[in-house]
């Protein structure tokens, strides 16, 4: 089984990718990235970041949970896949589960 899993991973895995963009502007599509992903980590600019580092993040516009839920993650998520959403200090934990 381990050998079979290794063969599948070699055929289907892609290199780790980091793409910094404004998701208000960038459409998420497998055509843009050239692939779908089996692991996606989302660390959006939450309001709490502005309060944690005043002066450093004053220019940063933060996102609401509604904006996060409107992302078309399913367009780039493979089947099966895992999506991890950083929700911050626990206040948003339940809303993060809903996302």
Secondary structure, 3 states (H helix, E strand, C coil): CHHHHHHHHHHHCCCCCCCCCCCCCCCCCHHHHCCCEEEEEECCCCHHHHHHCCCCCCCCCCCCHHHHHCCCHHHCEEEEEEEEECCCCCCCHHHHHHC
